Amino acid sequence: MTNSTWQQSAMNGNYLDTNNWTQANIPDANSIAFFGTSVQTTISNITGSVGSWIFNIGASNYDFTIGIVWSFFGDGIIVNGGAVTIHVSDQVQFLNNSSAGKATIFISGGNLDFHDGSTAGTADIENVDGTLLFSDNSTGGTATIDTSGSATVDFSESSGPAGDHRLTVGSIAGVGSYDLGRNQLTVGGNGQSTTVGGAISDGGTGGGSGGSLVKVGYGTLTLTGANNTYSGGTTLRAGALDLGAIGAAGTGPIIFTPGKQTLKIEDTALSDRRFGNAIDDFGKKDILDLTGLHFHAGATAKYHHATHLLAVHSGSVTDTLTLNAPASTHFSVEHDGHGGSEVFLVFA
């Protein structure tokens, strides 16, 4: 293993030009490439592999364009200083236990693949028009993922770090598609509020069904894609879930957990004033925000034990929801401050 440092006075931005490296040595899969300050920070002609890229304290801001297959075998990307932007137009692979660190990565017509026990770290990944794949025991860490156009994010080939089909990612957003396979994907850990307008489904290249979402963090996850097909349900552990289309939460139940969570249901998520997903374990501090049910004095919410239906009536309009095992069967309706109606539990 022979480590090398990108020269402060590098002659050009050619990664494969030995004159740009100390000791005229280009790092390989068993070595580390160090980057500090340099007059050449826009780097291309990158092919092959490396153990790690380490950006030293005080490093410049670097911009890499990778148009041929490239692999990280060691620790991946470690940013102690400066900033790192990577443009992917072919294939970049993170292998073994490598991490994307704090990099900003743009996928444009290429593939970004996480294999083995690798992780997306805290990266900001913009999938413009390509495929982001997680396989083996890889996971999304607390990365920010945003998709556009025909971009795809596929979690289905991974069984998660512990092999239990549980993966994490900081947040998901955009109009591209997300394939969960049979996995439980926990999102929101970075605290960001995001909107997903693309399809969220089971399946993917790894197949499987029963994919589910778990919402954590204090932000709001807004789902506006209609008729999502992930079937394992959506669990609220923190923050808010805002649904803006019929079937946005897939085909499974929406499950509240102890704490204080908010489920916002827009008019566009109702079919004939009825919400399609069952709502389980609605608790003491939880809120149902029916944003399109205009609040009128005297609004009521009545629970029917035999059918598990909650009829929320305000003015001349009634919204109907299915609630399983609420912590109480007495409800109060109040103004949500934006024209809609909030539903709370009332305890004797």
C-alpha positions as CSV (number, residue, x, y, z in Angstrom):
1,M,0.0,0.0,0.0
2,T,1.4,3.4,-1.1
3,N,-0.6,6.4,-0.1
4,S,-0.3,9.6,-2.1
5,T,-1.3,13.3,-1.9
6,W,-2.8,15.4,-4.7
7,Q,-0.2,18.1,-5.3
8,Q,-0.9,21.7,-4.1
9,S,0.7,22.8,-7.4
10,A,-0.9,20.1,-9.5
11,M,-0.4,20.8,-13.2
12,N,-3.9,20.0,-14.4
13,G,-7.1,18.2,-13.3
14,N,-6.2,14.8,-14.8
15,Y,-6.5,12.2,-12.0
16,L,-4.4,9.7,-13.9
17,D,-1.5,12.1,-14.5
18,T,1.3,11.0,-12.2
19,N,2.7,14.5,-12.1
20,N,-0.3,15.6,-10.1
21,W,0.6,13.2,-7.2
22,T,3.4,13.1,-4.7
23,Q,6.0,10.5,-5.5
24,A,4.3,10.3,-9.0
25,N,2.1,7.6,-7.5
26,I,-1.6,7.2,-8.3
27,P,-3.4,5.6,-5.3
28,D,-5.0,2.3,-5.9
29,A,-7.6,0.0,-4.1
30,N,-5.2,-0.7,-1.3
31,S,-4.2,2.9,-0.6
32,I,-5.4,6.3,0.4
33,A,-5.6,9.4,-1.6
34,F,-5.1,12.6,0.5
35,F,-6.4,16.0,-0.7
36,G,-5.4,19.4,0.9
37,T,-5.2,22.8,-0.7
38,S,-4.6,22.8,-4.4
39,V,-4.7,25.1,-7.4
40,Q,-6.4,22.3,-9.3
41,T,-9.7,21.3,-7.7
42,T,-11.8,20.3,-10.8
43,I,-10.7,16.7,-11.4
44,S,-11.7,14.2,-14.2
45,N,-10.4,11.2,-16.0
46,I,-11.0,9.1,-13.0
47,T,-11.0,5.3,-13.5
48,G,-10.2,2.2,-11.4
49,S,-10.4,2.2,-7.7
50,V,-9.1,3.5,-4.4
51,G,-9.2,2.6,-0.7
52,S,-10.2,6.0,0.5
53,W,-10.3,9.7,-0.3
54,I,-9.4,11.8,2.7
55,F,-9.8,15.5,2.6
56,N,-7.6,17.2,5.2
57,I,-8.5,20.0,7.5
58,G,-8.3,23.2,5.5
59,A,-8.7,21.4,2.2
60,S,-10.0,23.2,-0.9
61,N,-13.4,22.5,-2.3
62,Y,-13.2,19.7,-4.9
63,D,-15.3,18.8,-7.8
64,F,-15.0,15.3,-9.4
65,T,-16.5,14.0,-12.6
66,I,-16.5,10.2,-12.9
67,G,-17.5,8.8,-16.3
68,I,-16.0,5.3,-16.1
69,V,-16.5,2.6,-13.5
70,W,-15.0,3.6,-10.1
71,S,-14.9,1.7,-6.8
72,F,-14.1,2.5,-3.1
73,F,-12.7,-0.5,-1.2
74,G,-11.6,1.0,2.1
75,D,-13.2,3.7,4.3
76,G,-14.6,5.5,1.3
77,I,-14.8,9.3,1.6
78,I,-13.7,11.1,4.7
79,V,-14.2,14.9,4.7
80,N,-12.3,16.7,7.5
81,G,-12.1,19.9,5.6
82,G,-13.4,21.6,2.4
83,A,-16.3,20.1,0.4
84,V,-16.6,17.3,-2.1
85,T,-18.9,17.2,-5.1
86,I,-19.0,14.1,-7.3
87,H,-20.8,13.9,-10.7
88,V,-21.6,10.3,-11.7
89,S,-22.3,9.5,-15.4
90,D,-21.2,5.8,-15.4
91,Q,-20.9,3.7,-12.2
92,V,-19.5,4.4,-8.8
93,Q,-19.4,1.6,-6.2
94,F,-19.0,1.6,-2.5
95,L,-17.7,-1.8,-1.4
96,N,-16.8,-3.6,1.9
97,N,-17.6,-1.1,4.7
98,S,-16.9,2.1,2.8
99,S,-19.0,5.3,3.3
100,A,-20.0,8.2,1.0
101,G,-19.3,10.4,4.0
102,K,-20.3,14.1,3.6
103,A,-20.0,14.2,-0.2
104,T,-22.5,15.8,-2.5
105,I,-23.2,13.4,-5.3
106,F,-25.1,14.0,-8.5
107,I,-26.2,10.9,-10.5
108,S,-26.8,11.8,-14.2
109,G,-27.3,8.9,-16.5
110,G,-25.3,6.5,-14.3
111,N,-25.4,4.2,-11.3
112,L,-24.4,4.7,-7.7
113,D,-24.2,1.4,-6.0
114,F,-23.8,0.5,-2.3
115,H,-22.7,-3.1,-1.7
116,D,-21.5,-5.3,1.2
117,G,-21.8,-3.3,4.5
118,S,-21.3,0.1,3.0
119,T,-23.4,3.2,3.8
120,A,-24.4,6.4,2.2
121,G,-23.2,8.2,5.4
122,T,-24.4,11.8,5.6
123,A,-24.1,12.4,1.9
124,D,-26.4,14.6,-0.1
125,I,-27.4,12.5,-3.1
126,E,-29.2,14.1,-6.1
127,N,-30.5,11.4,-8.4
128,V,-31.2,13.4,-11.6
129,D,-31.5,10.5,-14.1
130,G,-30.0,7.3,-13.0
131,T,-30.2,4.4,-10.5
132,L,-29.2,4.4,-6.8
133,L,-28.9,0.8,-5.6
134,F,-28.5,-0.7,-2.1
135,S,-27.6,-4.4,-1.9
136,D,-26.2,-7.0,0.5
137,N,-26.1,-5.4,4.0
138,S,-25.8,-1.7,2.9
139,T,-27.9,1.1,4.2
140,G,-28.6,4.8,3.6
141,G,-27.3,6.0,6.9
142,T,-28.6,9.6,7.4
143,A,-28.1,10.7,3.8
144,T,-30.4,13.1,2.0
145,I,-31.8,11.5,-1.2
146,D,-33.7,13.6,-3.8
147,T,-34.9,12.2,-7.1
148,S,-36.2,13.7,-10.3
149,G,-37.4,12.5,-13.7
150,S,-37.1,8.8,-14.3
151,A,-34.6,8.3,-11.5
152,T,-34.9,5.2,-9.3
153,V,-33.8,4.4,-5.8
154,D,-33.8,0.6,-5.1
155,F,-33.5,-0.7,-1.6
156,S,-34.8,-4.2,-2.4
157,E,-31.5,-6.0,-2.8
158,S,-30.3,-5.1,0.7
159,S,-31.3,-6.9,3.9
160,G,-29.9,-4.1,6.1
161,P,-26.8,-4.0,8.4
162,A,-28.2,-6.6,10.7
163,G,-29.8,-8.8,8.0
164,D,-33.3,-8.1,9.4
165,H,-34.5,-6.1,6.4
166,R,-34.4,-2.8,8.3
167,L,-32.6,0.1,6.6
168,T,-32.4,3.8,7.3
169,V,-31.9,7.0,5.3
170,G,-31.9,10.6,6.5
171,S,-34.7,11.7,4.2
172,I,-36.2,10.9,0.8
173,A,-37.7,13.4,-1.6
174,G,-38.6,14.1,-5.3
175,V,-40.6,12.7,-8.1
176,G,-38.5,9.6,-8.9
177,S,-39.4,6.1,-7.7
178,Y,-38.5,4.3,-4.5
179,D,-38.5,0.5,-4.5
180,L,-38.5,-1.0,-1.0
181,G,-38.8,-4.8,-1.7
182,R,-39.6,-6.4,1.6
183,N,-37.7,-3.9,3.7
184,Q,-38.7,-1.5,6.4
185,L,-37.2,1.9,5.6
186,T,-36.8,4.4,8.4
187,V,-36.8,8.0,7.1
188,G,-36.6,11.5,8.6
189,G,-33.6,11.0,11.0
190,N,-31.9,14.1,9.6
191,G,-34.9,16.3,10.7
192,Q,-35.6,17.6,7.2
193,S,-39.1,18.2,5.9
194,T,-39.4,16.7,2.4
195,T,-42.0,15.8,-0.2
196,V,-42.1,12.6,-2.2
197,G,-44.2,12.8,-5.4
198,G,-42.9,9.7,-7.0
199,A,-44.0,6.1,-6.7
200,I,-43.2,4.1,-3.5
201,S,-43.6,0.4,-4.0
202,D,-42.6,-3.1,-3.0
203,G,-40.6,-5.1,-5.5
204,G,-37.5,-3.7,-7.2
205,T,-34.6,-5.8,-8.6
206,G,-34.5,-7.8,-5.4
207,G,-38.2,-8.6,-5.4
208,G,-40.1,-9.1,-2.3
209,S,-43.3,-7.6,-0.8
210,G,-44.4,-6.1,2.5
211,G,-42.2,-2.9,2.2
212,S,-42.9,-0.3,4.9
213,L,-42.0,3.2,6.0
214,V,-41.2,4.4,9.5
215,K,-41.3,8.2,10.0
216,V,-38.9,9.6,12.7
217,G,-37.4,13.0,13.3
218,Y,-39.2,16.3,13.9
219,G,-39.8,17.2,10.3
220,T,-42.8,16.5,8.0
221,L,-42.8,13.8,5.4
222,T,-45.3,14.8,2.6
223,L,-46.5,12.1,0.2
224,T,-48.2,13.3,-2.9
225,G,-47.9,10.4,-5.2
226,A,-51.3,8.6,-5.9
227,N,-51.8,4.8,-5.5
228,N,-48.5,3.9,-4.0
229,T,-48.2,0.1,-3.7
230,Y,-45.9,-0.5,-0.7
231,S,-47.9,-2.9,1.4
232,G,-46.4,-3.1,4.9
233,G,-47.8,0.1,6.3
234,T,-46.5,3.4,7.6
235,T,-45.4,3.9,11.2
236,L,-45.3,7.3,12.9
237,R,-42.7,7.7,15.6
238,A,-42.1,11.4,15.5
239,G,-43.0,14.5,13.5
240,A,-45.8,14.6,11.0
241,L,-47.0,12.7,7.9
242,D,-48.9,14.7,5.3
243,L,-50.9,12.8,2.7
244,G,-51.9,14.6,-0.5
245,A,-53.3,11.9,-2.8
246,I,-55.5,8.9,-2.6
247,G,-53.3,5.9,-1.8
248,A,-50.3,8.0,-1.0
249,A,-49.5,5.9,2.1
250,G,-49.7,2.6,0.2
251,T,-52.1,-0.2,1.0
252,G,-51.2,-0.9,4.6
253,P,-52.3,0.7,7.9
254,I,-50.9,4.0,9.4
255,I,-49.7,3.1,12.8
256,F,-49.2,5.6,15.7
257,T,-46.6,5.0,18.4
258,P,-46.5,6.5,21.9
259,G,-45.6,10.2,21.8
260,K,-47.0,13.1,19.9
261,Q,-47.4,12.6,16.1
262,T,-49.6,14.4,13.5
263,L,-51.3,12.8,10.5
264,K,-52.4,15.4,8.0
265,I,-55.0,14.3,5.5
266,E,-55.6,16.6,2.6
267,D,-58.9,16.6,0.7
268,T,-57.0,15.1,-2.3
269,A,-56.3,12.0,-0.2
270,L,-60.0,11.3,0.3
271,S,-62.3,9.4,-1.9
272,D,-66.0,10.5,-1.5
273,R,-64.9,12.1,1.9
274,R,-63.5,8.7,3.1
275,F,-59.9,7.9,3.9
276,G,-58.8,4.5,2.6
277,N,-56.0,3.4,5.1
278,A,-56.8,2.0,8.5
279,I,-55.3,4.1,11.4
280,D,-54.0,2.0,14.3
281,D,-53.2,2.9,17.9
282,F,-54.2,6.6,17.8
283,G,-52.9,7.9,21.1
284,K,-53.4,10.6,23.8
285,K,-51.3,13.4,22.3
286,D,-51.7,12.5,18.6
287,I,-53.5,14.7,16.1
288,L,-55.6,14.0,13.0
289,D,-55.5,17.2,10.9
290,L,-58.3,17.1,8.3
291,T,-57.0,20.1,6.4
292,G,-59.9,20.2,3.9
293,L,-62.7,19.8,6.4
294,H,-63.5,23.4,7.2
295,F,-64.0,23.9,10.9
296,H,-67.5,25.1,12.0
297,A,-68.6,25.7,15.6
298,G,-70.2,22.6,17.0
299,A,-68.1,20.2,14.9
300,T,-68.2,16.6,16.3
301,A,-66.4,13.3,15.9
302,K,-68.3,10.1,16.7
303,Y,-66.7,6.7,17.0
304,H,-68.7,3.6,16.0
305,H,-67.4,0.6,18.0
306,A,-68.9,-2.1,15.8
307,T,-67.4,-0.8,12.5
308,H,-64.4,1.1,13.9
309,L,-65.4,4.1,11.9
310,L,-64.8,7.6,13.0
311,A,-67.3,10.1,11.5
312,V,-66.0,13.7,11.8
313,H,-68.8,16.2,11.1
314,S,-68.3,19.9,10.5
315,G,-70.9,22.1,9.0
316,S,-72.7,20.0,6.3
317,V,-69.6,17.8,5.6
318,T,-68.5,14.5,7.1
319,D,-65.2,12.8,6.7
320,T,-65.0,9.1,7.6
321,L,-61.9,7.3,8.8
322,T,-61.2,3.8,10.1
323,L,-59.6,3.7,13.6
324,N,-58.4,0.4,15.1
325,A,-57.6,0.3,18.9
326,P,-57.6,4.0,19.7
327,A,-56.5,4.9,23.3
328,S,-60.0,6.3,23.9
329,T,-63.2,6.4,21.9
330,H,-64.1,10.0,22.8
331,F,-63.0,12.7,20.5
332,S,-62.9,16.5,20.3
333,V,-62.7,18.6,17.1
334,E,-61.0,22.0,17.1
335,H,-59.8,24.6,14.5
336,D,-56.3,23.8,13.1
337,G,-55.5,27.4,12.6
338,H,-55.5,27.1,8.9
339,G,-59.2,26.6,8.2
340,G,-59.3,22.9,8.7
341,S,-60.3,20.6,11.6
342,E,-58.0,18.9,14.1
343,V,-59.2,15.8,15.9
344,F,-58.0,14.9,19.4
345,L,-58.7,12.2,21.9
346,V,-60.7,13.0,25.1
347,F,-60.1,11.1,28.3
348,A,-62.5,10.9,31.2
